[in-house]
Amino acid sequence: MEVIIQQNKEAAAALVARIIAHDLRANPHLVLGLATGATMERVYRQLVALHREQHLDFSLCSTFNLDEYVGLFPSDPNSYRHYMDHHLFRNVNIDARNTHLPNGMADDLDVECRRYEAMIQRFGGIDVQLVGIGKAGHIGFNEPLSALRSRTRVKALTPTTIKQNAPLFRGEDNVPRRAITMGVGTIIEARRCLLLATGDSKAAMVAKAVEGPITSMVTASALQLHPRCTVVVDEEAAAQLTEKDYYRWIFANEPEWQDYR
């Protein structure tokens, strides 16, 4: 893992956007794995700005989102399809036919999960996978005790996740109880993983994921197994990391980060 600490939320999101933009410029056919949530909104604002101001070209890339709620139509304001259309897809020159999310309204959810896995493989796998970390330590909707070799499947959401998402649904009773999610194994097969976490509410889980043991109770800890995983955090999310000085030294001195400092 590479851990990069930035001063604040905006700086952390801007760095992640610059990393994605760098890889997209190097490979216009990039296959991007995308995530949702308030943390990611800043990243997408930065990418839209890069598209408008520096002509960052999305026309040949493809995207696969981590997850989608079961039982929500794509047009539902709380669906992740709606989120992605609103925050990114409609604001850049991406081909909508190359933007993929699981279908939470599928008649047979198991078939849909297998279809989604197969689609990722048909596109040659994911080049860059963006993830956040939930308050239960999860990536995607891989809640605690998810197998570290798991594939795309339906998962029941924990009370912690339901409570975390309740404000978006105007109450816990309105939050869907299940979602389709890429598995942990699916995620860590990406050629590169980018984890973005900001805010003091994420500090404890960031420390467990980065410096703690690899455990299915904190599925983000599986990223320690990835050969090319970059963790970008702000000062608040980094608060409980024990090796902060070392991480700062690496970012300040390693040549590969010269263009990002």
ZAGU-645445 format. One record per residue (C-alpha): residue number from 1; x, y, z. Coordinates in nm, 2 decimals. Example, Ala and Ser with C-alpha at 12.3 -4.5 7.8 and 13.67 -1.06 7.14 Angstrom:
ZAGU-645445
{i = 1; east = 1.23; north = -0.45; up = 0.78}
{i = 2; east = 1.37; north = -0.11; up = 0.71}
This chain:
ZAGU-645445
{i = 1; east = 0.00; north = 0.00; up = 0.00}
{i = 2; east = 0.09; north = 0.36; up = -0.06}
{i = 3; east = -0.06; north = 0.60; up = 0.18}
{i = 4; east = -0.08; north = 0.97; up = 0.09}
{i = 5; east = -0.20; north = 1.23; up = 0.34}
{i = 6; east = -0.34; north = 1.56; up = 0.21}
{i = 7; east = -0.43; north = 1.87; up = 0.41}
{i = 8; east = -0.81; north = 1.86; up = 0.37}
{i = 9; east = -1.10; north = 1.69; up = 0.18}
{i = 10; east = -1.07; north = 1.90; up = -0.13}
{i = 11; east = -0.70; north = 1.84; up = -0.17}
{i = 12; east = -0.74; north = 1.46; up = -0.12}
{i = 13; east = -1.02; north = 1.45; up = -0.38}
{i = 14; east = -0.82; north = 1.67; up = -0.62}
{i = 15; east = -0.52; north = 1.43; up = -0.60}
{i = 16; east = -0.74; north = 1.13; up = -0.67}
{i = 17; east = -0.89; north = 1.30; up = -0.97}
{i = 18; east = -0.54; north = 1.39; up = -1.10}
{i = 19; east = -0.43; north = 1.02; up = -1.07}
{i = 20; east = -0.74; north = 0.91; up = -1.26}
{i = 21; east = -0.69; north = 1.18; up = -1.52}
{i = 22; east = -0.32; north = 1.08; up = -1.56}
{i = 23; east = -0.42; north = 0.71; up = -1.62}
{i = 24; east = -0.70; north = 0.81; up = -1.86}
{i = 25; east = -0.46; north = 1.03; up = -2.07}
{i = 26; east = -0.21; north = 0.74; up = -2.08}
{i = 27; east = -0.48; north = 0.49; up = -2.19}
{i = 28; east = -0.79; north = 0.65; up = -2.35}
{i = 29; east = -0.96; north = 0.30; up = -2.34}
{i = 30; east = -0.93; north = 0.29; up = -1.97}
{i = 31; east = -1.18; north = 0.07; up = -1.78}
{i = 32; east = -1.27; north = 0.26; up = -1.46}
{i = 33; east = -1.43; north = 0.11; up = -1.16}
{i = 34; east = -1.64; north = 0.38; up = -0.99}
{i = 35; east = -1.78; north = 0.44; up = -0.64}
{i = 36; east = -2.06; north = 0.66; up = -0.50}
{i = 37; east = -2.12; north = 0.86; up = -0.18}
{i = 38; east = -2.06; north = 1.21; up = -0.06}
{i = 39; east = -1.68; north = 1.16; up = -0.05}
{i = 40; east = -1.68; north = 1.08; up = -0.42}
{i = 41; east = -1.88; north = 1.39; up = -0.52}
{i = 42; east = -1.57; north = 1.60; up = -0.48}
{i = 43; east = -1.37; north = 1.37; up = -0.71}
{i = 44; east = -1.64; north = 1.39; up = -0.98}
{i = 45; east = -1.65; north = 1.76; up = -0.96}
{i = 46; east = -1.28; north = 1.77; up = -1.01}
{i = 47; east = -1.30; north = 1.53; up = -1.31}
{i = 48; east = -1.58; north = 1.74; up = -1.47}
{i = 49; east = -1.36; north = 2.05; up = -1.42}
{i = 50; east = -1.06; north = 1.88; up = -1.59}
{i = 51; east = -1.29; north = 1.78; up = -1.88}
{i = 52; east = -1.42; north = 2.13; up = -1.93}
{i = 53; east = -1.09; north = 2.32; up = -1.86}
{i = 54; east = -0.83; north = 2.08; up = -1.99}
{i = 55; east = -1.04; north = 1.87; up = -2.23}
{i = 56; east = -0.99; north = 1.55; up = -2.04}
{i = 57; east = -1.14; north = 1.30; up = -2.28}
{i = 58; east = -1.38; north = 1.03; up = -2.16}
{i = 59; east = -1.51; north = 0.93; up = -2.51}
{i = 60; east = -1.33; north = 0.59; up = -2.53}
{i = 61; east = -1.33; north = 0.48; up = -2.17}
{i = 62; east = -1.57; north = 0.24; up = -2.00}
{i = 63; east = -1.70; north = 0.23; up = -1.64}
{i = 64; east = -1.83; north = -0.03; up = -1.40}
{i = 65; east = -1.98; north = 0.08; up = -1.07}
{i = 66; east = -1.92; north = -0.11; up = -0.75}
{i = 67; east = -2.28; north = -0.16; up = -0.65}
{i = 68; east = -2.65; north = -0.07; up = -0.68}
{i = 69; east = -2.95; north = -0.10; up = -0.44}
{i = 70; east = -3.19; north = -0.39; up = -0.50}
{i = 71; east = -3.54; north = -0.26; up = -0.57}
{i = 72; east = -3.47; north = 0.09; up = -0.70}
{i = 73; east = -3.54; north = 0.19; up = -1.06}
{i = 74; east = -3.25; north = 0.36; up = -1.24}
{i = 75; east = -3.46; north = 0.68; up = -1.24}
{i = 76; east = -3.50; north = 0.68; up = -0.86}
{i = 77; east = -3.31; north = 0.98; up = -0.71}
{i = 78; east = -3.15; north = 0.75; up = -0.46}
{i = 79; east = -3.03; north = 0.49; up = -0.72}
{i = 80; east = -2.66; north = 0.49; up = -0.80}
{i = 81; east = -2.74; north = 0.51; up = -1.17}
{i = 82; east = -2.91; north = 0.84; up = -1.10}
{i = 83; east = -2.61; north = 0.95; up = -0.88}
{i = 84; east = -2.36; north = 0.87; up = -1.15}
{i = 85; east = -2.56; north = 1.04; up = -1.43}
{i = 86; east = -2.60; north = 1.35; up = -1.21}
{i = 87; east = -2.24; north = 1.38; up = -1.08}
{i = 88; east = -2.04; north = 1.26; up = -1.37}
{i = 89; east = -2.18; north = 1.09; up = -1.68}
{i = 90; east = -2.40; north = 1.38; up = -1.81}
{i = 91; east = -2.12; north = 1.63; up = -1.75}
{i = 92; east = -1.85; north = 1.47; up = -1.96}
{i = 93; east = -1.82; north = 1.32; up = -2.31}
{i = 94; east = -1.85; north = 0.96; up = -2.20}
{i = 95; east = -2.06; north = 0.72; up = -2.42}
{i = 96; east = -2.36; north = 0.62; up = -2.20}
{i = 97; east = -2.35; north = 0.27; up = -2.36}
{i = 98; east = -2.01; north = 0.22; up = -2.19}
{i = 99; east = -2.13; north = 0.30; up = -1.84}
{i = 100; east = -2.23; north = 0.00; up = -1.64}
{i = 101; east = -2.41; north = -0.06; up = -1.31}
{i = 102; east = -2.57; north = -0.37; up = -1.17}
{i = 103; east = -2.95; north = -0.39; up = -1.24}
{i = 104; east = -3.11; north = -0.39; up = -0.90}
{i = 105; east = -3.45; north = -0.45; up = -1.07}
{i = 106; east = -3.35; north = -0.77; up = -1.24}
{i = 107; east = -3.60; north = -1.05; up = -1.22}
{i = 108; east = -3.33; north = -1.30; up = -1.13}
{i = 109; east = -3.06; north = -1.13; up = -0.92}
{i = 110; east = -2.83; north = -1.43; up = -0.92}
{i = 111; east = -2.83; north = -1.43; up = -1.30}
{i = 112; east = -2.77; north = -1.05; up = -1.30}
{i = 113; east = -2.47; north = -1.09; up = -1.07}
{i = 114; east = -2.31; north = -1.35; up = -1.30}
{i = 115; east = -2.39; north = -1.13; up = -1.60}
{i = 116; east = -2.21; north = -0.83; up = -1.44}
{i = 117; east = -1.90; north = -1.04; up = -1.36}
{i = 118; east = -1.89; north = -1.17; up = -1.71}
{i = 119; east = -1.93; north = -0.82; up = -1.85}
{i = 120; east = -1.63; north = -0.70; up = -1.66}
{i = 121; east = -1.42; north = -0.99; up = -1.80}
{i = 122; east = -1.54; north = -0.91; up = -2.15}
{i = 123; east = -1.40; north = -0.56; up = -2.12}
{i = 124; east = -1.07; north = -0.71; up = -2.01}
{i = 125; east = -1.10; north = -0.64; up = -1.64}
{i = 126; east = -1.09; north = -0.31; up = -1.45}
{i = 127; east = -0.78; north = -0.09; up = -1.49}
{i = 128; east = -0.84; north = 0.15; up = -1.20}
{i = 129; east = -1.09; north = 0.08; up = -0.92}
{i = 130; east = -1.20; north = 0.37; up = -0.70}
{i = 131; east = -1.33; north = 0.28; up = -0.36}
{i = 132; east = -1.43; north = 0.45; up = -0.04}
{i = 133; east = -1.46; north = 0.29; up = 0.30}
{i = 134; east = -1.78; north = 0.26; up = 0.50}
{i = 135; east = -1.81; north = 0.31; up = 0.87}
{i = 136; east = -1.83; north = -0.07; up = 0.91}
{i = 137; east = -1.50; north = -0.09; up = 0.73}
{i = 138; east = -1.65; north = -0.22; up = 0.41}
{i = 139; east = -1.56; north = -0.15; up = 0.04}
{i = 140; east = -1.86; north = -0.16; up = -0.19}
{i = 141; east = -2.14; north = -0.33; up = 0.01}
{i = 142; east = -1.90; north = -0.60; up = 0.13}
{i = 143; east = -2.02; north = -0.59; up = 0.48}
{i = 144; east = -1.83; north = -0.75; up = 0.77}
{i = 145; east = -1.78; north = -1.12; up = 0.73}
{i = 146; east = -1.78; north = -1.10; up = 0.35}
{i = 147; east = -1.54; north = -1.36; up = 0.20}
{i = 148; east = -1.22; north = -1.20; up = 0.08}
{i = 149; east = -1.25; north = -1.40; up = -0.25}
{i = 150; east = -1.62; north = -1.31; up = -0.30}
{i = 151; east = -1.76; north = -1.22; up = -0.64}
{i = 152; east = -2.05; north = -1.00; up = -0.74}
{i = 153; east = -2.35; north = -1.10; up = -0.54}
{i = 154; east = -2.65; north = -0.98; up = -0.34}
{i = 155; east = -2.57; north = -0.86; up = 0.01}
{i = 156; east = -2.79; north = -0.78; up = 0.31}
{i = 157; east = -2.70; north = -0.44; up = 0.46}
{i = 158; east = -2.59; north = -0.41; up = 0.82}
{i = 159; east = -2.77; north = -0.18; up = 1.06}
{i = 160; east = -2.46; north = 0.04; up = 1.06}
{i = 161; east = -2.48; north = 0.09; up = 0.68}
{i = 162; east = -2.86; north = 0.14; up = 0.69}
{i = 163; east = -2.82; north = 0.41; up = 0.96}
{i = 164; east = -2.53; north = 0.57; up = 0.76}
{i = 165; east = -2.75; north = 0.60; up = 0.45}
{i = 166; east = -3.07; north = 0.69; up = 0.62}
{i = 167; east = -3.05; north = 1.07; up = 0.58}
{i = 168; east = -3.05; north = 1.02; up = 0.20}
{i = 169; east = -3.37; north = 0.82; up = 0.22}
{i = 170; east = -3.55; north = 1.04; up = 0.49}
{i = 171; east = -3.53; north = 0.77; up = 0.75}
{i = 172; east = -3.40; north = 0.42; up = 0.81}
{i = 173; east = -3.73; north = 0.26; up = 0.72}
{i = 174; east = -3.69; north = 0.37; up = 0.36}
{i = 175; east = -3.34; north = 0.24; up = 0.31}
{i = 176; east = -3.33; north = -0.08; up = 0.09}
{i = 177; east = -3.22; north = -0.38; up = 0.29}
{i = 178; east = -3.02; north = -0.54; up = 0.01}
{i = 179; east = -2.78; north = -0.44; up = -0.27}
{i = 180; east = -2.58; north = -0.60; up = -0.55}
{i = 181; east = -2.21; north = -0.54; up = -0.50}
{i = 182; east = -1.89; north = -0.64; up = -0.66}
{i = 183; east = -1.72; north = -0.89; up = -0.43}
{i = 184; east = -1.39; north = -0.83; up = -0.25}
{i = 185; east = -1.22; north = -1.07; up = -0.49}
{i = 186; east = -1.36; north = -0.88; up = -0.79}
{i = 187; east = -1.24; north = -0.55; up = -0.65}
{i = 188; east = -0.88; north = -0.66; up = -0.58}
{i = 189; east = -0.85; north = -0.81; up = -0.93}
{i = 190; east = -0.84; north = -0.45; up = -1.06}
{i = 191; east = -0.49; north = -0.36; up = -1.19}
{i = 192; east = -0.49; north = -0.05; up = -0.96}
{i = 193; east = -0.70; north = 0.04; up = -0.66}
{i = 194; east = -0.75; north = 0.39; up = -0.52}
{i = 195; east = -0.91; north = 0.42; up = -0.18}
{i = 196; east = -1.02; north = 0.77; up = -0.08}
{i = 197; east = -1.13; north = 0.85; up = 0.28}
{i = 198; east = -1.19; north = 1.18; up = 0.44}
{i = 199; east = -1.32; north = 1.31; up = 0.77}
{i = 200; east = -1.27; north = 1.21; up = 1.13}
{i = 201; east = -1.55; north = 0.96; up = 1.12}
{i = 202; east = -1.34; north = 0.74; up = 0.89}
{i = 203; east = -1.02; north = 0.76; up = 1.10}
{i = 204; east = -1.07; north = 0.44; up = 1.30}
{i = 205; east = -1.16; north = 0.22; up = 1.00}
{i = 206; east = -0.88; north = 0.37; up = 0.79}
{i = 207; east = -0.63; north = 0.27; up = 1.06}
{i = 208; east = -0.77; north = -0.08; up = 1.08}
{i = 209; east = -0.78; north = -0.12; up = 0.70}
{i = 210; east = -0.42; north = 0.01; up = 0.64}
{i = 211; east = -0.23; north = -0.10; up = 0.95}
{i = 212; east = -0.45; north = -0.36; up = 1.11}
{i = 213; east = -0.48; north = -0.73; up = 1.03}
{i = 214; east = -0.64; north = -0.86; up = 0.72}
{i = 215; east = -0.98; north = -0.97; up = 0.82}
{i = 216; east = -1.32; north = -1.02; up = 0.68}
{i = 217; east = -1.46; north = -0.81; up = 0.96}
{i = 218; east = -1.30; north = -0.51; up = 0.78}
{i = 219; east = -1.32; north = -0.59; up = 0.42}
{i = 220; east = -1.12; north = -0.28; up = 0.32}
{i = 221; east = -0.82; north = -0.45; up = 0.48}
{i = 222; east = -0.81; north = -0.69; up = 0.19}
{i = 223; east = -0.66; north = -0.41; up = -0.01}
{i = 224; east = -0.33; north = -0.48; up = 0.18}
{i = 225; east = -0.31; north = -0.78; up = -0.06}
{i = 226; east = -0.32; north = -0.57; up = -0.37}
{i = 227; east = 0.01; north = -0.51; up = -0.55}
{i = 228; east = -0.08; north = -0.15; up = -0.65}
{i = 229; east = -0.31; north = 0.01; up = -0.40}
{i = 230; east = -0.30; north = 0.39; up = -0.32}
{i = 231; east = -0.48; north = 0.52; up = -0.01}
{i = 232; east = -0.55; north = 0.89; up = -0.02}
{i = 233; east = -0.67; north = 1.05; up = 0.31}
{i = 234; east = -0.70; north = 1.39; up = 0.46}
{i = 235; east = -0.55; north = 1.48; up = 0.79}
{i = 236; east = -0.87; north = 1.40; up = 0.98}
{i = 237; east = -0.90; north = 1.05; up = 0.83}
{i = 238; east = -0.53; north = 0.99; up = 0.89}
{i = 239; east = -0.55; north = 1.08; up = 1.26}
{i = 240; east = -0.52; north = 0.73; up = 1.40}
{i = 241; east = -0.25; north = 0.60; up = 1.16}
{i = 242; east = 0.08; north = 0.53; up = 1.35}
{i = 243; east = 0.32; north = 0.57; up = 1.06}
{i = 244; east = 0.21; north = 0.92; up = 0.94}
{i = 245; east = 0.56; north = 1.06; up = 0.92}
{i = 246; east = 0.68; north = 0.77; up = 0.70}
{i = 247; east = 0.38; north = 0.81; up = 0.47}
{i = 248; east = 0.45; north = 1.18; up = 0.43}
{i = 249; east = 0.82; north = 1.11; up = 0.36}
{i = 250; east = 0.74; north = 0.87; up = 0.09}
{i = 251; east = 0.51; north = 1.11; up = -0.09}
{i = 252; east = 0.76; north = 1.40; up = -0.06}
{i = 253; east = 1.06; north = 1.20; up = -0.18}
{i = 254; east = 0.95; north = 0.92; up = -0.42}
{i = 255; east = 1.00; north = 1.02; up = -0.79}
{i = 256; east = 0.67; north = 0.87; up = -0.91}
{i = 257; east = 0.48; north = 1.13; up = -0.71}
{i = 258; east = 0.68; north = 1.43; up = -0.83}
{i = 259; east = 0.42; north = 1.55; up = -1.07}
{i = 260; east = 0.14; north = 1.52; up = -0.80}
{i = 261; east = 0.30; north = 1.72; up = -0.53}
